[in-house]
Amino acid sequence: MNNTEKAIKTFKLILSNDESHIPTLFSLGNLYRYIDNNIALSYFEAILKKEPDNTEVLSLIASCYDNLGKINEAISYQNKAVQIDPDNFNHKKFAQRLIEMKSQN
Protein backbone atom coordinates (compact mmCIF):
# COMPACT_ATOMS: atom_id res chain seq x y z
CA MET A 1 0.00 0.00 0.00
CA ASN A 2 1.51 3.33 -1.06
CA ASN A 3 1.26 6.60 0.86
CA THR A 4 -1.71 7.86 -1.14
CA GLU A 5 -3.65 4.68 -0.47
CA LYS A 6 -2.77 4.90 3.23
CA ALA A 7 -3.92 8.52 3.36
CA ILE A 8 -7.20 7.68 1.64
CA LYS A 9 -7.79 4.80 4.05
CA THR A 10 -7.10 7.06 7.04
CA PHE A 11 -9.34 9.86 5.77
CA LYS A 12 -12.17 7.40 5.07
CA LEU A 13 -11.83 6.10 8.62
CA ILE A 14 -12.23 9.66 9.90
CA LEU A 15 -15.32 10.11 7.71
CA SER A 16 -16.82 6.92 9.10
CA ASN A 17 -17.01 8.75 12.45
CA ASP A 18 -18.04 12.14 11.02
CA GLU A 19 -19.19 12.04 7.41
CA SER A 20 -19.46 15.82 7.19
CA HIS A 21 -15.96 16.65 8.45
CA ILE A 22 -15.06 19.32 5.91
CA PRO A 23 -11.24 19.20 6.23
CA THR A 24 -11.35 15.45 5.60
CA LEU A 25 -13.73 15.80 2.65
CA PHE A 26 -11.41 18.47 1.26
CA SER A 27 -8.33 16.27 1.69
CA LEU A 28 -10.00 13.29 0.02
CA GLY A 29 -11.20 15.47 -2.84
CA ASN A 30 -7.69 16.77 -3.38
CA LEU A 31 -6.17 13.28 -3.31
CA TYR A 32 -8.73 11.93 -5.76
CA ARG A 33 -8.12 14.81 -8.19
CA TYR A 34 -4.97 12.90 -9.17
CA ILE A 35 -6.72 9.53 -9.37
CA ASP A 36 -10.35 9.99 -10.44
CA ASN A 37 -11.96 13.40 -10.96
CA ASN A 38 -15.46 11.95 -10.68
CA ILE A 39 -14.75 10.70 -7.17
CA ALA A 40 -13.08 14.01 -6.31
CA LEU A 41 -16.23 15.80 -7.43
CA SER A 42 -18.35 13.78 -4.99
CA TYR A 43 -16.24 14.96 -2.05
CA PHE A 44 -16.17 18.58 -3.22
CA GLU A 45 -19.94 18.56 -3.83
CA ALA A 46 -20.45 17.29 -0.26
CA ILE A 47 -18.54 20.33 1.01
CA LEU A 48 -20.51 22.65 -1.25
CA LYS A 49 -23.78 21.44 0.30
CA LYS A 50 -22.55 22.72 3.66
CA GLU A 51 -20.58 25.72 2.38
CA PRO A 52 -22.19 26.90 -0.88
CA ASP A 53 -20.06 30.05 -0.99
CA ASN A 54 -16.72 28.25 -0.63
CA THR A 55 -14.91 29.71 -3.63
CA GLU A 56 -11.90 27.42 -3.26
CA VAL A 57 -14.16 24.38 -3.56
CA LEU A 58 -16.08 25.93 -6.46
CA SER A 59 -12.79 26.45 -8.26
CA LEU A 60 -11.65 22.89 -7.53
CA ILE A 61 -14.94 21.57 -8.92
CA ALA A 62 -14.35 23.69 -12.03
CA SER A 63 -10.88 22.18 -12.33
CA CYS A 64 -12.28 18.65 -12.09
CA TYR A 65 -14.84 19.36 -14.80
CA ASP A 66 -12.09 20.89 -16.93
CA ASN A 67 -10.02 17.71 -16.50
CA LEU A 68 -13.06 15.66 -17.52
CA GLY A 69 -13.50 17.75 -20.68
CA LYS A 70 -16.77 19.27 -19.44
CA ILE A 71 -15.87 22.87 -20.18
CA ASN A 72 -19.39 24.33 -19.81
CA GLU A 73 -19.74 22.90 -16.30
CA ALA A 74 -16.23 24.12 -15.47
CA ILE A 75 -17.06 27.65 -16.61
CA SER A 76 -20.31 27.63 -14.64
CA TYR A 77 -18.64 26.71 -11.36
CA GLN A 78 -15.71 29.04 -11.91
CA ASN A 79 -18.02 31.93 -12.70
CA LYS A 80 -19.81 31.28 -9.39
CA ALA A 81 -16.45 31.56 -7.60
CA VAL A 82 -15.76 34.87 -9.36
CA GLN A 83 -19.24 36.22 -8.53
CA ILE A 84 -18.74 35.43 -4.84
CA ASP A 85 -15.16 36.75 -4.68
CA PRO A 86 -14.68 39.18 -7.58
CA ASP A 87 -11.38 40.47 -6.19
CA ASN A 88 -9.68 37.07 -6.30
CA PHE A 89 -7.18 37.29 -9.15
CA ASN A 90 -6.68 33.52 -9.43
CA HIS A 91 -10.41 32.86 -9.76
CA LYS A 92 -10.72 35.47 -12.51
CA LYS A 93 -7.62 34.20 -14.30
CA PHE A 94 -8.88 30.59 -14.30
CA ALA A 95 -12.33 31.70 -15.49
CA GLN A 96 -10.73 33.62 -18.35
CA ARG A 97 -8.58 30.62 -19.30
CA LEU A 98 -11.63 28.34 -19.37
CA ILE A 99 -13.55 30.77 -21.59
CA GLU A 100 -10.57 31.03 -23.94
CA MET A 101 -10.34 27.23 -24.10
CA LYS A 102 -14.02 27.01 -24.99
CA SER A 103 -13.66 29.56 -27.78
CA GLN A 104 -10.80 27.52 -29.28
CA ASN A 105 -12.93 24.38 -29.55
C-alpha positions as CSV (number, residue, x, y, z in Angstrom):
1,M,0.0,0.0,0.0
2,N,1.5,3.3,-1.1
3,N,1.3,6.6,0.9
4,T,-1.7,7.9,-1.1
5,E,-3.7,4.7,-0.5
6,K,-2.8,4.9,3.2
7,A,-3.9,8.5,3.4
8,I,-7.2,7.7,1.6
9,K,-7.8,4.8,4.1
10,T,-7.1,7.1,7.0
11,F,-9.3,9.9,5.8
12,K,-12.2,7.4,5.1
13,L,-11.8,6.1,8.6
14,I,-12.2,9.7,9.9
15,L,-15.3,10.1,7.7
16,S,-16.8,6.9,9.1
17,N,-17.0,8.8,12.4
18,D,-18.0,12.1,11.0
19,E,-19.2,12.0,7.4
20,S,-19.5,15.8,7.2
21,H,-16.0,16.7,8.4
22,I,-15.1,19.3,5.9
23,P,-11.2,19.2,6.2
24,T,-11.3,15.4,5.6
25,L,-13.7,15.8,2.6
26,F,-11.4,18.5,1.3
27,S,-8.3,16.3,1.7
28,L,-10.0,13.3,0.0
29,G,-11.2,15.5,-2.8
30,N,-7.7,16.8,-3.4
31,L,-6.2,13.3,-3.3
32,Y,-8.7,11.9,-5.8
33,R,-8.1,14.8,-8.2
34,Y,-5.0,12.9,-9.2
35,I,-6.7,9.5,-9.4
36,D,-10.3,10.0,-10.4
37,N,-12.0,13.4,-11.0
38,N,-15.5,12.0,-10.7
39,I,-14.7,10.7,-7.2
40,A,-13.1,14.0,-6.3
41,L,-16.2,15.8,-7.4
42,S,-18.3,13.8,-5.0
43,Y,-16.2,15.0,-2.1
44,F,-16.2,18.6,-3.2
45,E,-19.9,18.6,-3.8
46,A,-20.4,17.3,-0.3
47,I,-18.5,20.3,1.0
48,L,-20.5,22.7,-1.3
49,K,-23.8,21.4,0.3
50,K,-22.5,22.7,3.7
51,E,-20.6,25.7,2.4
52,P,-22.2,26.9,-0.9
53,D,-20.1,30.1,-1.0
54,N,-16.7,28.3,-0.6
55,T,-14.9,29.7,-3.6
56,E,-11.9,27.4,-3.3
57,V,-14.2,24.4,-3.6
58,L,-16.1,25.9,-6.5
59,S,-12.8,26.5,-8.3
60,L,-11.6,22.9,-7.5
61,I,-14.9,21.6,-8.9
62,A,-14.4,23.7,-12.0
63,S,-10.9,22.2,-12.3
64,C,-12.3,18.6,-12.1
65,Y,-14.8,19.4,-14.8
66,D,-12.1,20.9,-16.9
67,N,-10.0,17.7,-16.5
68,L,-13.1,15.7,-17.5
69,G,-13.5,17.7,-20.7
70,K,-16.8,19.3,-19.4
71,I,-15.9,22.9,-20.2
72,N,-19.4,24.3,-19.8
73,E,-19.7,22.9,-16.3
74,A,-16.2,24.1,-15.5
75,I,-17.1,27.6,-16.6
76,S,-20.3,27.6,-14.6
77,Y,-18.6,26.7,-11.4
78,Q,-15.7,29.0,-11.9
79,N,-18.0,31.9,-12.7
80,K,-19.8,31.3,-9.4
81,A,-16.5,31.6,-7.6
82,V,-15.8,34.9,-9.4
83,Q,-19.2,36.2,-8.5
84,I,-18.7,35.4,-4.8
85,D,-15.2,36.7,-4.7
86,P,-14.7,39.2,-7.6
87,D,-11.4,40.5,-6.2
88,N,-9.7,37.1,-6.3
89,F,-7.2,37.3,-9.1
90,N,-6.7,33.5,-9.4
91,H,-10.4,32.9,-9.8
92,K,-10.7,35.5,-12.5
93,K,-7.6,34.2,-14.3
94,F,-8.9,30.6,-14.3
95,A,-12.3,31.7,-15.5
96,Q,-10.7,33.6,-18.3
97,R,-8.6,30.6,-19.3
98,L,-11.6,28.3,-19.4
99,I,-13.5,30.8,-21.6
100,E,-10.6,31.0,-23.9
101,M,-10.3,27.2,-24.1
102,K,-14.0,27.0,-25.0
103,S,-13.7,29.6,-27.8
104,Q,-10.8,27.5,-29.3
105,N,-12.9,24.4,-29.5
